[in-house]
Amino acid sequence: MSIETISPQEARLRQQAGALLVDVREPHEHATGVAEGATPIRLADLIADPAARLHRRDALVMVICQLGARSLQAATALQSAGFARVASVDGGTARWIADGLPVTRADDADFHERYSRHLRLPEVGEAGQRRLSAARVVVVGAGGLGSPIAYYLAAAGVGTLVLADDDVVDRSNLQRQILHTDARVGMQKVASARESLLALNPTTAIELFESRVTSENVEDLLGGADVVVDGADNFATRYLLNDACVKLALPLIYGAVHRFEGQLSVFDAGRRRGQAPCYRCLFPEPPPPAAAPNCAEAGVLGVLPGVIGLLQATEAIKCILGIGDSLAGRLVHFDALALRFRETRLSPDPSCTVCAPGSEFPGYIDYARFCSNT
């Protein structure tokens, strides 16, 4: 026997006359609205044991989903289980809403609607999304790397982003620093970044740190952080962040770009002494300044920071959720011209001055002098 399909208007009339309307969607789908008076029963639960969910086989049961396919599947299962009076609502909840019929919405509708694609991933789900919402991530640098990092972390629902940068927007930045606009040239980068990020996701709290990061303020900056992401463009800040993250036992998501090449890794020696390396295990000393010119001196392909920053954001999200394989102990090198990734295994240096097991923290140094090789 074929399943009767009815319009949302007909379903509403039958509901008002006493028929039972059953919504077989997943809970996270309810954010867009639930047909008023519908009883939520997940499709899998209904099919597994219809009699336990619906006690009267002689009742008139109408089934609704999002678009109509799952409701037909559920209605067929009910009919096979002996429910004789079954109908499927054509067009589902989407058509119900489009037709202007009454709906109810959850108090946290924005959460479920905004992150619905995350909620469908078993590896994330509601529990994981709540962890992202509770997370505090420090992003150092609101430029080429910081732009994609901050954009995607805000989009993913990280609850608090702390942006650290003391620079202002320059027109030459706009070729790669996509947080900013031409109208904001001369504006503080962190203030410009906040405008863009809140326009994307007003539920993310954006805290600004408009000072240069130094030994005196780095621990205040990193206080309460779950993850630190390095989007800096100079070695002094990079070494400082590494040392502070080792001392404070924080994971550091590292990224760097130069001309057509980039690299990234995760340095987690603070939490995993002797098992994971820190930045100093890879680079005990910085290269001479002439061997490592910055973007203003050497140039950089505009899309390159986007590639590396996006991967840094990916590692930060994985770190918060505790999923996947971390890049800790691996350095990824990206060649944009060849479009090739290369991976190098990294081991902790047992004689590292900062992260060797059992060693005392040596204290912060004069990083500007250290990195200028004077």
C-alpha positions as a Markdown table, in Angstrom:
| # | Residue | x | y | z |
|---|---|---|---|---|
| 1 | Met | 0.0 | 0.0 | 0.0 |
| 2 | Ser | 1.4 | 3.4 | -1.0 |
| 3 | Ile | 2.0 | 6.1 | 1.7 |
| 4 | Glu | -0.3 | 9.0 | 1.6 |
| 5 | Thr | 1.5 | 12.4 | 1.2 |
| 6 | Ile | -0.2 | 15.5 | 2.4 |
| 7 | Ser | 0.6 | 19.2 | 2.4 |
| 8 | Pro | 1.7 | 21.1 | 5.5 |
| 9 | Gln | -1.7 | 22.9 | 5.5 |
| 10 | Glu | -3.6 | 19.6 | 5.5 |
| 11 | Ala | -1.3 | 18.3 | 8.2 |
| 12 | Arg | -2.1 | 21.3 | 10.3 |
| 13 | Leu | -5.8 | 20.8 | 9.9 |
| 14 | Arg | -5.6 | 17.1 | 10.8 |
| 15 | Gln | -3.4 | 18.0 | 13.8 |
| 16 | Gln | -6.0 | 20.4 | 15.1 |
| 17 | Ala | -8.5 | 17.6 | 14.7 |
| 18 | Gly | -6.5 | 15.3 | 16.9 |
| 19 | Ala | -3.9 | 13.6 | 14.6 |
| 20 | Leu | -0.4 | 13.0 | 15.9 |
| 21 | Leu | 2.4 | 14.9 | 14.2 |
| 22 | Val | 5.9 | 13.3 | 14.6 |
| 23 | Asp | 9.1 | 15.1 | 13.8 |
| 24 | Val | 11.8 | 12.5 | 12.9 |
| 25 | Arg | 14.7 | 14.8 | 12.4 |
| 26 | Glu | 17.9 | 14.9 | 14.5 |
| 27 | Pro | 17.9 | 17.2 | 17.6 |
| 28 | His | 20.4 | 19.7 | 16.1 |
| 29 | Glu | 18.0 | 20.3 | 13.1 |
| 30 | His | 15.3 | 21.7 | 15.4 |
| 31 | Ala | 17.2 | 25.0 | 15.5 |
| 32 | Thr | 15.5 | 26.2 | 12.3 |
| 33 | Gly | 12.1 | 25.6 | 14.0 |
| 34 | Val | 9.8 | 22.7 | 14.9 |
| 35 | Ala | 6.2 | 22.5 | 13.6 |
| 36 | Glu | 4.1 | 23.6 | 16.5 |
| 37 | Gly | 2.8 | 20.7 | 18.5 |
| 38 | Ala | 5.0 | 18.1 | 16.8 |
| 39 | Thr | 6.4 | 15.2 | 18.9 |
| 40 | Pro | 10.2 | 14.8 | 18.3 |
| 41 | Ile | 11.3 | 11.2 | 17.8 |
| 42 | Arg | 14.5 | 10.5 | 16.0 |
| 43 | Leu | 14.1 | 8.4 | 12.8 |
| 44 | Ala | 16.4 | 5.7 | 14.0 |
| 45 | Asp | 14.6 | 5.4 | 17.3 |
| 46 | Leu | 11.2 | 5.3 | 15.6 |
| 47 | Ile | 12.2 | 2.6 | 13.1 |
| 48 | Ala | 13.9 | 0.5 | 15.8 |
| 49 | Asp | 10.8 | 0.1 | 17.9 |
| 50 | Pro | 7.6 | 1.8 | 16.6 |
| 51 | Ala | 5.3 | 0.2 | 19.1 |
| 52 | Ala | 7.4 | 1.5 | 22.0 |
| 53 | Arg | 7.3 | 5.1 | 20.7 |
| 54 | Leu | 3.7 | 5.1 | 19.4 |
| 55 | His | 1.3 | 3.1 | 21.6 |
| 56 | Arg | -1.9 | 3.1 | 19.5 |
| 57 | Arg | -1.7 | 1.4 | 16.1 |
| 58 | Asp | -5.1 | 2.8 | 15.2 |
| 59 | Ala | -4.0 | 6.4 | 15.7 |
| 60 | Leu | -3.7 | 8.8 | 12.7 |
| 61 | Val | 0.0 | 9.5 | 12.6 |
| 62 | Met | 1.6 | 12.1 | 10.3 |
| 63 | Val | 5.4 | 12.1 | 9.9 |
| 64 | Ile | 7.5 | 15.2 | 9.1 |
| 65 | Cys | 11.2 | 15.7 | 8.5 |
| 66 | Gln | 13.2 | 18.5 | 6.9 |
| 67 | Leu | 12.3 | 18.0 | 3.3 |
| 68 | Gly | 10.1 | 14.9 | 3.0 |
| 69 | Ala | 12.4 | 11.9 | 2.3 |
| 70 | Arg | 12.9 | 10.7 | 5.8 |
| 71 | Ser | 9.3 | 11.1 | 6.7 |
| 72 | Leu | 8.4 | 8.7 | 3.8 |
| 73 | Gln | 10.9 | 6.2 | 5.2 |
| 74 | Ala | 9.5 | 6.5 | 8.6 |
| 75 | Ala | 5.9 | 6.2 | 7.4 |
| 76 | Thr | 6.8 | 3.1 | 5.4 |
| 77 | Ala | 8.3 | 1.5 | 8.6 |
| 78 | Leu | 5.2 | 2.4 | 10.6 |
| 79 | Gln | 3.0 | 0.9 | 8.0 |
| 80 | Ser | 5.0 | -2.3 | 8.0 |
| 81 | Ala | 4.7 | -2.4 | 11.8 |
| 82 | Gly | 0.9 | -2.4 | 11.6 |
| 83 | Phe | 0.1 | 1.3 | 11.8 |
| 84 | Ala | -2.7 | 1.6 | 9.2 |
| 85 | Arg | -3.3 | 5.3 | 9.3 |
| 86 | Val | 0.0 | 6.9 | 8.3 |
| 87 | Ala | 0.8 | 10.0 | 6.2 |
| 88 | Ser | 4.0 | 11.8 | 5.2 |
| 89 | Val | 4.1 | 15.6 | 5.1 |
| 90 | Asp | 5.3 | 16.7 | 1.7 |
| 91 | Gly | 8.2 | 19.2 | 1.7 |
| 92 | Gly | 8.8 | 18.7 | 5.4 |
| 93 | Thr | 9.5 | 21.4 | 7.9 |
| 94 | Ala | 11.1 | 23.6 | 5.3 |
| 95 | Arg | 7.8 | 23.8 | 3.5 |
| 96 | Trp | 5.9 | 24.1 | 6.7 |
| 97 | Ile | 7.9 | 27.2 | 7.6 |
| 98 | Ala | 7.7 | 28.6 | 4.1 |
| 99 | Asp | 3.9 | 28.3 | 4.2 |
| 100 | Gly | 3.9 | 30.5 | 7.3 |
| 101 | Leu | 2.6 | 27.8 | 9.6 |
| 102 | Pro | 3.4 | 28.1 | 13.4 |
| 103 | Val | 6.7 | 26.8 | 14.7 |
| 104 | Thr | 8.5 | 26.7 | 18.0 |
| 105 | Arg | 12.2 | 27.4 | 18.4 |
| 106 | Ala | 14.8 | 26.4 | 21.0 |
| 107 | Asp | 16.3 | 29.1 | 23.2 |
| 108 | Asp | 19.8 | 28.3 | 21.8 |
| 109 | Ala | 18.5 | 28.2 | 18.2 |
| 110 | Asp | 21.5 | 30.3 | 17.0 |
| 111 | Phe | 24.0 | 27.7 | 18.4 |
| 112 | His | 22.3 | 24.8 | 16.7 |
| 113 | Glu | 21.7 | 26.6 | 13.4 |
| 114 | Arg | 25.1 | 28.3 | 13.2 |
| 115 | Tyr | 27.1 | 25.1 | 14.0 |
| 116 | Ser | 24.7 | 22.6 | 12.4 |
| 117 | Arg | 27.4 | 21.1 | 10.1 |
| 118 | His | 29.8 | 20.6 | 13.1 |
| 119 | Leu | 27.0 | 19.0 | 15.1 |
| 120 | Arg | 26.5 | 16.4 | 12.4 |
| 121 | Leu | 30.1 | 15.2 | 12.8 |
| 122 | Pro | 30.3 | 12.5 | 15.4 |
| 123 | Glu | 33.9 | 13.6 | 16.1 |
| 124 | Val | 32.5 | 17.0 | 17.1 |
| 125 | Gly | 28.9 | 16.8 | 18.1 |
| 126 | Glu | 27.3 | 19.1 | 20.6 |
| 127 | Ala | 29.8 | 18.2 | 23.3 |
| 128 | Gly | 32.7 | 19.2 | 21.1 |
| 129 | Gln | 31.0 | 22.4 | 19.9 |
| 130 | Arg | 30.5 | 23.3 | 23.6 |
| 131 | Arg | 34.2 | 22.8 | 24.2 |
| 132 | Leu | 35.0 | 25.2 | 21.3 |
| 133 | Ser | 32.6 | 27.7 | 22.7 |
| 134 | Ala | 34.3 | 27.5 | 26.1 |
| 135 | Ala | 37.8 | 27.8 | 24.6 |
| 136 | Arg | 40.1 | 30.8 | 24.9 |
| 137 | Val | 42.7 | 31.1 | 22.1 |
| 138 | Val | 45.4 | 33.7 | 21.8 |
| 139 | Val | 46.4 | 34.7 | 18.3 |
| 140 | Val | 49.6 | 36.7 | 18.1 |
| 141 | Gly | 49.6 | 38.8 | 14.9 |
| 142 | Ala | 46.6 | 40.1 | 13.0 |
| 143 | Gly | 48.3 | 40.2 | 9.7 |
| 144 | Gly | 48.8 | 37.6 | 6.9 |
| 145 | Leu | 48.7 | 34.5 | 9.1 |
| 146 | Gly | 46.5 | 36.0 | 11.8 |
| 147 | Ser | 43.7 | 36.8 | 9.3 |
| 148 | Pro | 42.8 | 33.3 | 8.2 |
| 149 | Ile | 43.6 | 31.9 | 11.7 |
| 150 | Ala | 41.2 | 34.3 | 13.4 |
| 151 | Tyr | 38.5 | 34.1 | 10.7 |
| 152 | Tyr | 38.2 | 30.4 | 10.8 |
| 153 | Leu | 38.5 | 30.1 | 14.6 |
| 154 | Ala | 35.7 | 32.7 | 15.0 |
| 155 | Ala | 33.6 | 30.9 | 12.3 |
| 156 | Ala | 34.2 | 27.6 | 14.1 |
| 157 | Gly | 32.7 | 29.0 | 17.3 |
| 158 | Val | 35.8 | 29.5 | 19.5 |
| 159 | Gly | 34.3 | 31.3 | 22.5 |
| 160 | Thr | 37.1 | 33.9 | 23.1 |
| 161 | Leu | 39.8 | 35.1 | 20.8 |
| 162 | Val | 42.5 | 37.3 | 22.1 |
| 163 | Leu | 44.2 | 39.2 | 19.3 |
| 164 | Ala | 47.7 | 40.7 | 19.9 |
| 165 | Asp | 49.2 | 43.2 | 17.5 |
| 166 | Asp | 50.5 | 46.7 | 17.9 |
| 167 | Asp | 50.6 | 47.6 | 14.2 |
| 168 | Val | 48.2 | 49.6 | 12.0 |
| 169 | Val | 46.6 | 48.7 | 8.7 |
| 170 | Asp | 48.7 | 49.7 | 5.7 |
| 171 | Arg | 47.5 | 49.5 | 2.1 |
| 172 | Ser | 50.3 | 47.1 | 1.3 |
| 173 | Asn | 48.8 | 44.7 | 3.8 |
| 174 | Leu | 45.6 | 44.2 | 1.9 |
| 175 | Gln | 47.1 | 41.9 | -0.7 |
| 176 | Arg | 47.1 | 39.1 | 1.9 |
| 177 | Gln | 45.7 | 40.4 | 5.2 |
| 178 | Ile | 42.0 | 39.7 | 4.5 |
| 179 | Leu | 40.7 | 40.8 | 7.9 |
| 180 | His | 41.2 | 44.4 | 6.9 |
| 181 | Thr | 39.7 | 46.7 | 4.2 |
| 182 | Asp | 40.8 | 49.7 | 2.3 |
| 183 | Ala | 38.5 | 51.9 | 4.4 |
| 184 | Arg | 40.5 | 50.9 | 7.5 |
| 185 | Val | 43.9 | 52.0 | 6.4 |
| 186 | Gly | 45.6 | 53.7 | 9.4 |
| 187 | Met | 43.4 | 51.9 | 11.9 |
| 188 | Gln | 44.8 | 49.6 | 14.6 |
| 189 | Lys | 44.9 | 46.1 | 13.2 |
| 190 | Val | 43.3 | 44.5 | 16.2 |
| 191 | Ala | 40.4 | 47.0 | 16.1 |
| 192 | Ser | 39.9 | 46.4 | 12.4 |
| 193 | Ala | 40.1 | 42.6 | 13.0 |
| 194 | Arg | 37.4 | 42.8 | 15.6 |
| 195 | Glu | 35.0 | 44.5 | 13.3 |
| 196 | Ser | 35.4 | 41.8 | 10.7 |
| 197 | Leu | 35.2 | 38.9 | 13.1 |
| 198 | Leu | 32.1 | 40.2 | 14.9 |
| 199 | Ala | 30.4 | 40.7 | 11.6 |
| 200 | Leu | 31.1 | 37.1 | 10.9 |
| 201 | Asn | 30.2 | 35.7 | 14.3 |
| 202 | Pro | 28.8 | 38.1 | 16.9 |
| 203 | Thr | 28.8 | 35.3 | 19.5 |
| 204 | Thr | 32.6 | 35.1 | 19.7 |
| 205 | Ala | 34.2 | 37.4 | 22.3 |
| 206 | Ile | 37.1 | 39.4 | 20.9 |
| 207 | Glu | 39.7 | 40.7 | 23.3 |
| 208 | Leu | 42.3 | 43.1 | 22.0 |
| 209 | Phe | 46.0 | 43.4 | 23.1 |
| 210 | Glu | 47.3 | 46.4 | 21.3 |
| 211 | Ser | 50.9 | 46.3 | 22.8 |
| 212 | Arg | 54.0 | 44.7 | 21.5 |
| 213 | Val | 54.5 | 41.3 | 23.1 |
| 214 | Thr | 57.4 | 41.4 | 25.5 |
| 215 | Ser | 58.9 | 39.4 | 28.4 |
| 216 | Glu | 57.1 | 41.7 | 30.8 |
| 217 | Asn | 53.6 | 41.2 | 29.4 |
| 218 | Val | 53.6 | 37.8 | 27.7 |
| 219 | Glu | 52.3 | 35.9 | 30.7 |
| 220 | Asp | 49.5 | 38.3 | 31.1 |
| 221 | Leu | 48.6 | 37.9 | 27.4 |
| 222 | Leu | 48.6 | 34.1 | 27.6 |
| 223 | Gly | 46.9 | 33.8 | 31.0 |
| 224 | Gly | 43.9 | 31.4 | 30.9 |
| 225 | Ala | 44.6 | 30.4 | 27.3 |
| 226 | Asp | 43.9 | 26.9 | 26.0 |
| 227 | Val | 45.9 | 27.3 | 22.8 |
| 228 | Val | 48.4 | 29.9 | 21.5 |
| 229 | Val | 48.7 | 30.4 | 17.7 |
| 230 | Asp | 51.8 | 32.1 | 16.4 |
| 231 | Gly | 51.0 | 34.5 | 13.5 |
| 232 | Ala | 54.0 | 36.7 | 14.2 |
| 233 | Asp | 56.4 | 38.0 | 11.6 |
| 234 | Asn | 59.6 | 38.2 | 13.6 |
| 235 | Phe | 61.9 | 35.9 | 15.4 |
| 236 | Ala | 62.0 | 37.8 | 18.7 |
| 237 | Thr | 58.3 | 37.2 | 19.2 |
| 238 | Arg | 58.5 | 33.6 | 18.0 |
| 239 | Tyr | 61.2 | 32.7 | 20.5 |
| 240 | Leu | 59.4 | 34.5 | 23.3 |
| 241 | Leu | 56.2 | 32.7 | 22.6 |
| 242 | Asn | 57.9 | 29.4 | 22.6 |
| 243 | Asp | 59.6 | 29.9 | 25.9 |
| 244 | Ala | 56.4 | 31.2 | 27.6 |
| 245 | Cys | 54.4 | 28.3 | 26.2 |
| 246 | Val | 56.9 | 25.8 | 27.6 |
| 247 | Lys | 56.9 | 27.5 | 31.0 |
| 248 | Leu | 53.0 | 27.7 | 31.1 |
| 249 | Ala | 52.5 | 24.3 | 29.5 |
| 250 | Leu | 50.5 | 25.6 | 26.6 |
| 251 | Pro | 50.4 | 24.1 | 23.0 |
| 252 | Leu | 51.8 | 26.5 | 20.5 |
| 253 | Ile | 50.6 | 26.3 | 16.9 |
| 254 | Tyr | 53.5 | 27.6 | 14.8 |
| 255 | Gly | 53.5 | 29.0 | 11.2 |
| 256 | Ala | 55.8 | 31.0 | 9.0 |
| 257 | Val | 55.9 | 32.2 | 5.4 |
| 258 | His | 58.6 | 33.5 | 3.1 |
| 259 | Arg | 58.2 | 34.4 | -0.6 |
| 260 | Phe | 56.5 | 31.2 | -2.1 |
| 261 | Glu | 57.1 | 28.8 | 0.9 |
| 262 | Gly | 55.6 | 28.2 | 4.3 |
| 263 | Gln | 55.9 | 25.9 | 7.2 |
| 264 | Leu | 54.0 | 24.9 | 10.3 |
| 265 | Ser | 54.1 | 22.6 | 13.3 |
| 266 | Val | 52.7 | 22.2 | 16.8 |
| 267 | Phe | 55.2 | 22.7 | 19.7 |
| 268 | Asp | 53.8 | 21.0 | 22.8 |
| 269 | Ala | 56.9 | 20.5 | 24.9 |
| 270 | Gly | 55.3 | 22.3 | 27.9 |
| 271 | Arg | 52.7 | 19.6 | 28.3 |
| 272 | Arg | 54.8 | 16.7 | 27.0 |
| 273 | Arg | 58.4 | 17.1 | 28.3 |
| 274 | Gly | 60.8 | 14.7 | 26.6 |
| 275 | Gln | 58.1 | 13.5 | 24.2 |
| 276 | Ala | 57.4 | 16.6 | 22.0 |
| 277 | Pro | 59.9 | 19.2 | 20.8 |
| 278 | Cys | 59.7 | 22.9 | 21.3 |
| 279 | Tyr | 60.7 | 25.6 | 18.7 |
| 280 | Arg | 64.2 | 25.8 | 20.2 |
| 281 | Cys | 64.7 | 22.1 | 19.5 |
| 282 | Leu | 64.3 | 22.9 | 15.8 |
| 283 | Phe | 66.0 | 26.2 | 15.8 |
| 284 | Pro | 68.3 | 26.6 | 18.9 |
| 285 | Glu | 69.4 | 30.0 | 17.5 |
| 286 | Pro | 67.9 | 32.3 | 14.9 |
| 287 | Pro | 69.4 | 32.7 | 11.5 |
| 288 | Pro | 71.4 | 35.9 | 10.7 |
| 289 | Pro | 69.0 | 38.8 | 9.8 |
| 290 | Ala | 70.3 | 38.9 | 6.3 |
| 291 | Ala | 69.3 | 35.2 | 5.8 |
| 292 | Ala | 65.7 | 35.8 | 6.9 |
| 293 | Pro | 64.3 | 39.0 | 5.5 |
| 294 | Asn | 60.7 | 39.8 | 6.4 |
| 295 | Cys | 57.8 | 40.1 | 3.9 |
| 296 | Ala | 58.3 | 43.8 | 3.4 |
| 297 | Glu | 61.9 | 43.1 | 2.3 |
| 298 | Ala | 61.5 | 39.8 | 0.4 |
| 299 | Gly | 57.9 | 39.9 | -0.7 |
| 300 | Val | 55.3 | 37.1 | -0.3 |
| 301 | Leu | 52.7 | 35.5 | -2.5 |
| 302 | Gly | 49.4 | 36.9 | -1.3 |
| 303 | Val | 47.6 | 33.5 | -1.0 |
| 304 | Leu | 50.5 | 31.8 | 0.9 |
| 305 | Pro | 49.6 | 33.0 | 4.4 |
| 306 | Gly | 46.0 | 31.9 | 3.7 |
| 307 | Val | 47.2 | 28.3 | 3.1 |
| 308 | Ile | 49.4 | 28.2 | 6.2 |
| 309 | Gly | 47.1 | 30.1 | 8.5 |
| 310 | Leu | 44.2 | 27.9 | 7.5 |
| 311 | Leu | 46.2 | 24.8 | 8.5 |
| 312 | Gln | 47.2 | 26.5 | 11.8 |
| 313 | Ala | 43.5 | 27.1 | 12.6 |
| 314 | Thr | 42.9 | 23.4 | 11.8 |
| 315 | Glu | 45.5 | 22.3 | 14.3 |
| 316 | Ala | 44.1 | 24.7 | 16.9 |
| 317 | Ile | 40.6 | 23.3 | 16.5 |
| 318 | Lys | 41.9 | 19.7 | 16.6 |
| 319 | Cys | 43.8 | 20.5 | 19.8 |
| 320 | Ile | 40.7 | 21.9 | 21.5 |
| 321 | Leu | 38.6 | 19.0 | 20.5 |
| 322 | Gly | 41.3 | 16.4 | 21.2 |
| 323 | Ile | 40.7 | 14.7 | 17.8 |
| 324 | Gly | 43.0 | 13.6 | 15.0 |
| 325 | Asp | 46.8 | 13.4 | 14.9 |
| 326 | Ser | 48.6 | 16.5 | 16.1 |
| 327 | Leu | 51.5 | 18.0 | 14.1 |
| 328 | Ala | 53.6 | 17.8 | 17.3 |
| 329 | Gly | 56.8 | 16.2 | 16.3 |
| 330 | Arg | 56.3 | 17.0 | 12.6 |
| 331 | Leu | 57.2 | 20.0 | 10.6 |
| 332 | Val | 55.3 | 20.5 | 7.4 |
| 333 | His | 56.9 | 22.5 | 4.6 |
| 334 | Phe | 54.7 | 23.9 | 1.7 |
| 335 | Asp | 56.1 | 24.9 | -1.7 |
| 336 | Ala | 53.4 | 27.0 | -3.4 |
| 337 | Leu | 55.1 | 27.0 | -6.8 |
| 338 | Ala | 55.4 | 23.2 | -6.9 |
| 339 | Leu | 52.2 | 22.8 | -4.9 |
| 340 | Arg | 53.9 | 20.2 | -2.8 |
| 341 | Phe | 53.9 | 19.4 | 0.9 |
| 342 | Arg | 56.9 | 17.8 | 2.6 |
| 343 | Glu | 57.1 | 16.5 | 6.1 |
| 344 | Thr | 60.1 | 16.3 | 8.4 |
| 345 | Arg | 60.0 | 14.4 | 11.7 |
| 346 | Leu | 61.2 | 16.3 | 14.7 |
| 347 | Ser | 62.5 | 15.0 | 18.0 |
| 348 | Pro | 62.9 | 16.8 | 21.3 |
| 349 | Asp | 66.4 | 17.9 | 22.1 |
| 350 | Pro | 67.5 | 16.3 | 25.4 |
| 351 | Ser | 69.9 | 19.2 | 25.9 |
| 352 | Cys | 67.4 | 22.0 | 25.0 |
| 353 | Thr | 67.9 | 24.9 | 27.3 |
| 354 | Val | 64.2 | 25.5 | 27.7 |
| 355 | Cys | 62.3 | 22.2 | 27.5 |
| 356 | Ala | 64.7 | 19.4 | 28.5 |
| 357 | Pro | 63.0 | 17.1 | 31.1 |
| 358 | Gly | 63.8 | 18.1 | 34.7 |
| 359 | Ser | 65.4 | 21.4 | 33.8 |
| 360 | Glu | 64.4 | 24.6 | 35.5 |
| 361 | Phe | 63.0 | 27.4 | 33.3 |
| 362 | Pro | 66.0 | 29.6 | 32.5 |
| 363 | Gly | 64.1 | 32.8 | 32.5 |
| 364 | Tyr | 63.3 | 35.2 | 29.6 |
| 365 | Ile | 66.1 | 36.8 | 27.7 |
| 366 | Asp | 66.6 | 39.9 | 25.6 |
| 367 | Tyr | 65.0 | 38.4 | 22.5 |
| 368 | Ala | 65.6 | 41.4 | 20.3 |
| 369 | Arg | 69.3 | 41.3 | 21.0 |
| 370 | Phe | 69.3 | 37.5 | 20.7 |
| 371 | Cys | 67.7 | 37.6 | 17.3 |
| 372 | Ser | 69.8 | 40.4 | 16.0 |
| 373 | Asn | 72.9 | 38.4 | 16.7 |
| 374 | Thr | 74.7 | 41.4 | 18.3 |
